[in-house]
């Protein structure tokens, strides 16, 4: 029994992760209350979960969350506004498709679903990228879309997890009650944590490609300089 309650035992480590996810979920929800801060809150959420799923630096969840929240506040707000506006526009178009007969044989029946899928694919990468790499907002969104396409199976695995959790919550009135409780307790942070293992793999591959590209460019520059000196 003494070994079970050892701080380094698998049980205690698992309970520690659950507690961190509860705290992280609460921080995320509180920081989303002003609405305009949803973007920085999502960014901070992914910053913490990618660290939890990767190399831990020993910093408490609260410290890491607010470190990212402050560092990415301006860009997070702007990205949140852009995604919010785009999501609202797509939502309105989808509403029109469902309720208006004018769209029955329209090209919008193809364009709107395609745009919605591209939006969701980009969304799952954009804020984690903002939390991980320095770039402009538009550059981050562009890279998020490219990364979502080049890592398509992993992209759909993350979307499938989110979709399954939402579908389970809305399945019946009973699952709605329990689902809402779980979402408010640790739902957002748990999904972000599960997806963080996928994101870390994608980001590691991206970092290796970027480092290789930098090394090749430096090697070419060195060769050109040596040739110029001859």
Secondary structure, 3 states (H helix, E strand, C coil): CCCCCCCCCHHHHHHHHHHHHHHHHHHHHHHHCCCCCHHHHHHHHHHHHHHHHCCCCCCCHHHHHHHHHHHCHHHHHHHHHHHHHHHHHHHHHHHHHHHCHHHCCCCHHHHHHHHHHHHHHHHHHHHHHHHHCCCCHHHHHHHHHHHHHHCHHHHHHHHHHHHHHHHHHHCCHHHHHHHHHHHHHHHHHHHHHHHHHHHHHHHHHHHHHHHHHHHHHHHHHHHHHHHHHC
